[in-house]
Amino acid sequence: MVSVHFTENLRRHIECPPQEVQGSTLQAVLDQAFSAAPALRGYILDEQGRLRQHIVVFIDGEACQDRQTLKDIVAEDSEVYVMQALSGG
C-alpha cells in the first residue's frame, strides 16, 4: 500500500489524515485519497486536474515530474507527501 501524507497547513483546512491507498500512478493515488476527503481535490488540483501552482508532491523523497497529467510512477510501498509550497519574505 502507498502511504499518503498531507502537511499540517492542509490539515488546518480539510480533515485529511495520513492514508494507505493503492495506485501505480500519482493520479490513481490522489484519486483514492480524494475519495476519503472529496473537498481536498480543490486544494490540490485545478479545474483541468493539474497540480495547483503552489502545491508540491514528493514521491519517495523526489518531487513529482508530471504536474500536468500526474502519470509519475508510484511503487506499491511508496510514500507520497503533498504540501503547499510556502513563499514570502
Backbone as numpy.savetxt, mean C-alpha at the origin, in Angstrom:
# Nx Ny Nz CAx CAy CAz Cx Cy Cz
1.81 -15.81 3.30 0.98 -14.62 3.30 1.87 -13.37 3.30
1.39 -12.36 2.65 2.09 -11.07 2.58 1.65 -10.22 3.77
2.60 -9.63 4.47 2.30 -8.71 5.57 2.21 -7.30 5.02
1.09 -6.63 5.30 0.89 -5.26 4.84 0.77 -4.36 6.06
1.58 -3.31 6.09 1.62 -2.38 7.22 1.35 -0.96 6.72
0.60 -0.23 7.51 0.30 1.17 7.20 0.87 2.03 8.32
1.44 3.16 7.99 2.08 4.00 8.99 1.04 4.68 9.89
1.54 5.15 11.01 0.70 5.79 12.02 -0.10 6.96 11.44
0.52 7.76 10.58 -0.20 8.92 10.04 -1.40 8.49 9.21
-1.37 7.37 8.54 -2.55 6.86 7.83 -3.57 6.29 8.81
-3.09 5.63 9.84 -4.00 5.02 10.83 -4.74 6.07 11.64
-4.24 7.30 11.67 -4.97 8.38 12.34 -6.28 8.69 11.64
-6.31 8.50 10.32 -7.48 8.84 9.51 -8.41 7.66 9.28
-7.83 6.48 9.14 -8.59 5.28 8.78 -8.08 4.12 9.63
-8.99 3.34 10.13 -8.58 2.13 10.86 -8.00 1.14 9.86
-6.70 0.92 9.94 -6.03 0.01 9.00 -4.86 -0.67 9.71
-5.18 -1.61 10.59 -4.12 -2.34 11.29 -3.33 -3.20 10.30
-2.18 -3.69 10.71 -1.43 -4.60 9.83 -2.29 -5.78 9.43
-2.07 -6.26 8.22 -2.88 -7.37 7.69 -1.99 -8.42 7.07
-2.51 -9.62 7.00 -1.89 -10.72 6.26 -2.82 -11.00 5.09
-2.32 -10.83 3.87 -3.14 -11.00 2.67 -2.40 -11.87 1.66
-3.12 -12.24 0.62 -2.51 -12.99 -0.48 -2.47 -12.10 -1.71
-1.50 -12.36 -2.57 -1.39 -11.62 -3.81 0.02 -11.71 -4.34
0.15 -11.72 -5.66 1.48 -11.84 -6.26 1.95 -10.54 -6.89
1.07 -9.52 -6.92 1.45 -8.19 -7.39 1.03 -7.18 -6.34
1.60 -6.00 -6.43 1.22 -4.95 -5.50 -0.26 -4.63 -5.64
-0.77 -4.62 -6.86 -2.20 -4.35 -7.09 -3.07 -5.36 -6.34
-2.75 -6.63 -6.44 -3.54 -7.67 -5.77 -3.47 -7.54 -4.26
-2.28 -7.24 -3.75 -2.10 -7.09 -2.31 -2.91 -5.89 -1.80
-2.81 -4.76 -2.49 -3.57 -3.59 -2.05 -5.08 -3.82 -2.16
-5.52 -4.49 -3.21 -6.95 -4.79 -3.34 -7.44 -5.60 -2.14
-6.65 -6.56 -1.70 -7.03 -7.35 -0.52 -7.08 -6.46 0.72
-6.11 -5.58 0.88 -6.08 -4.69 2.04 -7.28 -3.73 2.00
-7.63 -3.25 0.83 -8.76 -2.32 0.70 -10.09 -3.01 1.00
-10.16 -4.31 0.79 -11.42 -5.01 1.09 -11.72 -4.97 2.58
-10.68 -4.91 3.41 -10.87 -4.81 4.86 -11.08 -3.37 5.31
-10.61 -2.41 4.54 -10.73 -0.99 4.88 -11.00 -0.21 3.59
-12.23 -0.24 3.06 -12.54 0.37 1.76 -12.19 1.86 1.66
-12.35 2.61 2.72 -12.07 4.06 2.67 -10.59 4.34 2.46
-9.75 3.37 2.74 -8.31 3.53 2.58 -7.92 3.73 1.11
-8.67 3.15 0.21 -8.35 3.24 -1.23 -8.17 4.70 -1.68
-9.05 5.58 -1.25 -8.98 6.98 -1.65 -7.76 7.72 -1.11
-7.21 7.25 -0.01 -6.00 7.85 0.54 -4.76 7.39 -0.22
-4.81 6.19 -0.77 -3.63 5.57 -1.38 -3.60 5.75 -2.89
-4.75 5.57 -3.55 -4.82 5.59 -5.01 -5.62 6.79 -5.50
-5.25 7.27 -6.68 -6.03 8.35 -7.29 -7.19 7.75 -8.09
-7.89 8.59 -8.84 -9.07 8.16 -9.57 -8.75 7.17 -10.70
-7.51 7.15 -11.17 -7.09 6.22 -12.21 -6.47 4.94 -11.65
-6.45 4.80 -10.32 -5.88 3.60 -9.70 -4.38 3.63 -9.55
-3.77 4.81 -9.71 -2.32 4.96 -9.54 -2.03 5.40 -8.11
-0.81 5.14 -7.65 -0.43 5.64 -6.33 -0.48 7.16 -6.34
-1.04 7.73 -5.29 -1.06 9.18 -5.17 0.36 9.70 -5.07
0.54 10.96 -5.43 1.87 11.57 -5.51 2.64 11.46 -4.19
1.98 11.64 -3.07 2.68 11.66 -1.79 2.56 10.36 -1.02
2.33 9.27 -1.74 2.31 7.94 -1.13 3.52 7.18 -1.65
4.18 6.47 -0.77 5.29 5.61 -1.15 5.02 4.22 -0.58
5.34 3.20 -1.37 5.15 1.81 -0.95 6.48 1.10 -1.07
6.85 0.40 -0.02 8.07 -0.41 0.00 7.69 -1.88 0.03
8.34 -2.65 -0.82 8.17 -4.10 -0.84 9.51 -4.69 -0.44
9.54 -5.33 0.71 10.78 -5.91 1.24 11.92 -4.89 1.26
11.60 -3.67 1.67 12.61 -2.63 1.84 12.96 -1.86 0.59
12.38 -2.20 -0.55 12.66 -1.50 -1.82 11.41 -0.74 -2.26
11.58 0.51 -2.68 10.45 1.29 -3.17 9.86 0.63 -4.41
8.54 0.60 -4.49 7.90 0.01 -5.67 8.31 0.81 -6.90
8.38 0.14 -8.03 8.83 0.78 -9.27 7.67 1.20 -10.17
6.57 0.45 -10.12 5.45 0.69 -11.02 4.33 1.41 -10.28
4.39 2.72 -10.25 3.40 3.52 -9.54 2.11 3.69 -10.35
2.15 3.32 -11.62 1.00 3.51 -12.51 0.04 2.31 -12.49
0.58 1.11 -12.75 -0.28 -0.07 -12.84 -0.10 -1.04 -11.68
0.86 -0.76 -10.80 1.08 -1.52 -9.56 1.36 -2.99 -9.84
2.15 -3.26 -10.86 2.46 -4.64 -11.25 3.75 -5.17 -10.62
4.31 -4.46 -9.65 5.50 -4.97 -8.97 5.20 -6.35 -8.40
6.15 -7.26 -8.52 5.99 -8.62 -8.01 6.14 -8.62 -6.50
5.26 -9.35 -5.84 5.29 -9.50 -4.38 5.39 -10.99 -4.08
6.41 -11.38 -3.33 6.59 -12.78 -2.96 5.59 -13.17 -1.86
5.38 -14.45 -1.72 4.41 -14.96 -0.76 4.71 -14.53 0.67
5.99 -14.34 1.00 6.37 -13.98 2.37 6.88 -12.53 2.47
6.49 -11.69 1.53 6.95 -10.30 1.50 6.33 -9.46 2.61
7.01 -8.34 2.89 6.47 -7.33 3.78 6.29 -6.06 2.95
5.09 -5.50 3.00 4.75 -4.30 2.25 4.43 -3.20 3.24
5.07 -2.05 3.08 4.83 -0.89 3.94 4.28 0.24 3.08
3.16 0.80 3.51 2.51 1.89 2.79 2.57 3.12 3.69
3.09 4.22 3.13 3.22 5.43 3.95 3.06 6.68 3.12
2.72 7.75 3.79 2.69 9.05 3.14 4.11 9.61 3.19
4.56 10.11 2.06 5.88 10.76 2.00 5.70 12.17 2.54
6.32 12.43 3.66 6.18 13.74 4.30 7.24 14.69 3.77
6.87 15.93 3.63 7.81 16.94 3.17 7.57 18.22 3.95
8.43 19.13 3.75 8.30 20.42 4.43 9.63 20.83 5.04
9.59 21.92 5.73 10.86 22.38 6.28 10.68 23.26 7.46
